Amino acid sequence: MPCHDGCGLCQIKIDDLSVEKGRDKILINVSFLVKCGELTAIIGTNGAGKTTLLRSILGEINHTGKVIHEDCTGENIENITVGYVPQFLDFDRTMPISVEDFLLSGRTKTPVWLKKKKSLIEEIRADLDKVGCADLISRKLGSLSGGELQKVLLVAALNPSPDLLILDEPVSGVDEVGTEKFYKMIHKLYHERHIAVAMVSHDLSLVREYADKVVLLNKSVLCYGTVDEVFSSQEFKKEFGGL
C-alpha cells in the first residue's frame, strides 16, 4: 500500500538484527520490512524468538543490527510513536483501579484520586466506544475478562496515536468470537489510520485471512512475503507440517 500524501513514517526496516544470551543465539541476522497501512504477522513454532524480536524492536533488549524508521523518501526518522499490546498484563487483580483510572494514568500527570476533567473522561469514553467497550469505563480492571482487558490495552496503546502498533499474541486466552472481532477491529484501525502493525500470532487461519505480509521465524527469517508466498513455501511446510 503506497504512503499517503504528507505521510511521515513509511516503513520500519529491521536490518540484520541479532540477539545473543550468553552463548545462545536467540535471533540471527533477522531482516524484513514493516510498512504503514499493512499488518505484518510474525509466525513460528515455540522458541522461535518471536517475542524477543518484538522486544528488540521496542528497544527493550540489547541487540546488534538496526531498527530503522524511514519516510517515503527513504530518509531516517529519529523518533516515532509506538503502541504496544502485550500477551498479558501482569498486575494485582485485587487493586481497586477502574478502567477509567488506568487509561487516565497514561494521559495525565494528575493523581487519579483528584477530580478529572470532564473533557478527558469523554475522550476516554469515546476511545472505548471505538473498540466496542464504552460500558467498561467504570469496571474494575481486575474484573475484566481476557477479551475485555485486551480491548482496554488496545485503547491505551492507541493514545497517543502510534506510527507503529506492536501486538504480542494479543488474543491469547480470548474465545473464538472475541478473537475474530479483535482481528476485524485491528484491520479497520490500521487501514483508517495508515499505521504499521507488527503482530505475533499463533492463529494461522486468522493470519491467512488478515495479514498483508508474513515473517516465518525460527531464530532467523525462514521466509518473508505475502500470505500465499509464505504459506505455500517449503519452509512453512517443514515448520508446521503442511497445515
Residue pairs with C-beta under 8 A, 6 or more apart in sequence:
1 35
1 36
1 37
1 38
1 194
1 212
3 10
3 36
3 37
3 71
3 72
3 194
4 37
4 194
7 36
7 71
7 72
7 194
8 71
8 77
8 80
8 163
9 36
9 69
9 70
9 71
9 77
9 80
9 163
9 164
9 196
10 35
10 36
10 70
10 71
10 72
11 33
11 34
11 35
11 36
11 69
11 70
11 196
12 33
12 34
12 35
12 57
12 67
12 68
12 69
12 70
12 80
12 164
12 196
12 198
13 31
13 33
13 66
13 67
13 68
13 69
13 70
14 30
14 31
14 32
14 33
14 34
14 53
14 57
14 65
14 66
14 67
15 31
15 65
15 66
15 67
15 68
16 29
16 30
16 31
16 64
16 65
16 66
17 27
17 29
17 30
17 31
17 53
17 56
17 63
17 64
17 65
17 66
17 67
18 25
18 27
18 28
18 29
18 30
18 63
18 64
18 65
19 25
19 26
19 27
19 49
19 52
19 56
19 61
19 62
19 63
19 64
20 26
25 219
26 49
26 52
26 219
27 49
27 52
27 53
27 56
27 63
27 219
27 220
28 219
28 220
29 65
29 220
30 53
30 65
30 217
30 220
30 221
31 65
31 221
32 40
32 213
32 215
32 221
32 224
33 40
33 213
34 40
34 164
34 196
34 197
34 198
34 213
35 196
35 212
35 213
36 163
36 194
36 195
36 196
37 190
37 191
37 194
37 195
37 196
38 190
38 196
38 197
38 212
38 213
39 186
39 187
39 190
39 197
39 199
39 210
39 211
39 212
39 213
40 196
40 197
40 198
40 199
40 211
40 212
40 213
40 214
40 215
41 199
41 200
41 201
41 207
41 210
41 211
41 213
41 214
41 215
42 50
42 53
42 54
42 198
42 199
42 200
42 201
42 214
42 215
42 217
43 50
43 200
43 201
43 202
43 204
43 207
43 214
43 215
43 216
43 217
43 230
44 50
44 216
44 217
44 218
44 222
44 239
45 218
45 239
45 240
48 217
48 218
48 219
49 217
49 218
49 219
50 168
50 200
50 217
51 87
51 168
51 200
52 61
53 200
53 217
54 166
54 168
54 198
54 200
55 61
56 63
56 67
57 67
57 166
57 198
58 82
58 84
58 166
59 67
68 76
69 76
69 77
69 78
69 80
69 163
70 76
70 77
71 77
80 162
80 163
80 164
81 160
81 161
81 162
81 163
81 164
82 162
82 163
82 164
82 165
82 166
83 156
83 157
83 158
83 162
83 164
83 165
83 166
84 157
84 165
84 166
84 167
84 168
85 150
85 153
85 154
85 157
85 165
85 166
85 167
85 168
85 170
86 153
86 168
87 168
87 169
87 170
87 172
87 200
88 172
88 173
89 149
89 153
91 141
91 142
92 142
93 141
93 142
93 143
94 142
95 141
95 142
96 140
97 112
97 140
97 141
97 142
98 137
98 138
98 139
98 140
98 141
99 128
99 136
99 137
99 138
99 139
99 140
99 141
99 144
99 152
100 116
100 121
100 124
100 137
100 138
101 112
101 141
102 141
102 152
102 156
103 124
103 127
103 128
103 152
103 155
103 156
103 159
104 110
104 112
104 116
104 120
104 124
105 112
106 156
106 159
107 120
107 123
107 124
107 159
108 116
108 117
108 120
110 116
121 137
124 137
124 155
125 134
125 137
126 134
127 155
127 158
127 159
128 134
128 136
128 137
128 151
128 152
128 155
130 155
131 151
131 154
131 155
131 185
132 151
132 181
132 185
133 148
133 151
133 152
133 155
136 144
136 148
136 151
136 152
139 148
141 149
141 152
144 152
146 172
146 173
146 174
146 178
147 171
147 174
147 175
147 178
147 181
147 182
150 170
150 171
150 174
150 182
151 182
153 170
154 170
154 182
154 185
154 186
157 165
158 165
158 189
161 193
161 195
162 195
163 195
163 196
164 195
164 196
164 197
164 198
165 186
165 189
165 190
165 195
165 196
165 197
165 198
166 197
166 198
166 199
167 186
167 197
167 198
167 199
167 200
167 201
168 199
168 200
169 200
169 201
169 202
170 182
170 186
170 199
170 201
171 178
171 179
171 182
171 183
171 201
171 203
174 182
179 203
179 206
180 206
183 206
183 209
183 210
186 197
186 199
186 210
187 210
189 195
190 196
190 197
199 211
201 207
204 231
204 240
204 243
207 214
207 227
208 227
208 231
211 227
212 226
212 227
213 224
213 225
213 226
213 227
214 223
214 224
214 225
214 226
214 227
214 229
214 230
214 231
215 221
215 223
215 224
215 230
216 222
216 223
216 224
216 230
216 233
216 235
216 236
216 239
218 239
222 233
222 235
222 236
222 239
223 229
223 230
223 233
223 235
223 236
224 230
230 236
